[in-house]
Amino acid sequence: MQPSGQRQAPSPLLPWHGARLDGQRKLVAWYRPDRNLGYDHVLRLGWRFMERRIQVDRRAGVRVHLAWAVFDQHTLQGVYWQHNPAFLYASFVDSLVAWYPYSGDRRAVSLVRDMLDYQLRRGTTPAGWAWAGVPFATSCGGERRYGGCLAGRPAGFRTGVEPDKVGLLGLGYLRFYELTGERRYLGAARNAATALASHVRPGDAAHTPWPFRVDGRTGATIDGARYGGAIVAPVELLDELIRLRVGDTGTFRRARSLAWHWIL
């Protein structure tokens, strides 16, 4: 225990490197503090790992992040029963659109493009469904096709969709289009927004503007999951498509208004 009134010194290890202090005895980054390169170094470590060290999974036959949400730190092979591709890839786009202007890292652009293309090929709902042309949020760990292993549903259930992830990855598609100019991602974003706009409803204390989980084939809410999910991402997707004048902007405005009214 530290005596009352006495300041506690920083730990000498945080946790693997000696603590670095400035002239005022305040903590600074351990990596090149003289040049303020700590954040830069951490960012490069993460992107270089993804670009150069992620391996092909021996069971799935694709790079580990395309089939698994978690990898073993020693073998770098996939583990865990469920994958979350839509959220994962949306997060990577979000990181990329800030990282690329800073770094000029074209490998990162290629890496994220591969993720989005894989989702489009193997993780998009079919035409003719109530929620058509939108991304599946889940898959079973190690499977090459998405749609399975929605939590709490039977193993053979493969039609579950999470509308908030439709908004998140729809926005990811749109941001990647804005970065690269590649129009297939604009089309994917428009499909996501069209599905969201066609299923929006006024929210209340028991219902968000979109259910948390639905049967993508029929549109029915799954297991009473009428409330929950990130509503801001669908609103931002609709907002940006309206700004770009892409898709049915009148329908998008109505959906955006309903969702934004509920948020406020």
Secondary structure, 3 states (H helix, E strand, C coil): CCCCCCCCCCCCECCCCECEECCCCCEECCCCHHHCCHHHHHHHHHHHHHHHHCCECCCCCCEHHHCCCEECCCCCCEECCEECHHHHHHHHHHHHHHHHHHHCCHHHHHHHHHHHHHHHHHCECCCCCCCCCCECCCEECCCCCCCCCCCCCCCCCCCEECHHHHHHHHHHHHHHHHHHCCHHHHHHHHHHHHHHHHHCCCCCCCCCCCCCCEECCCCCECCCCCCCCCCHHHHHHHHHHHHHCCCCHHHHHHHHHHHHHHHC
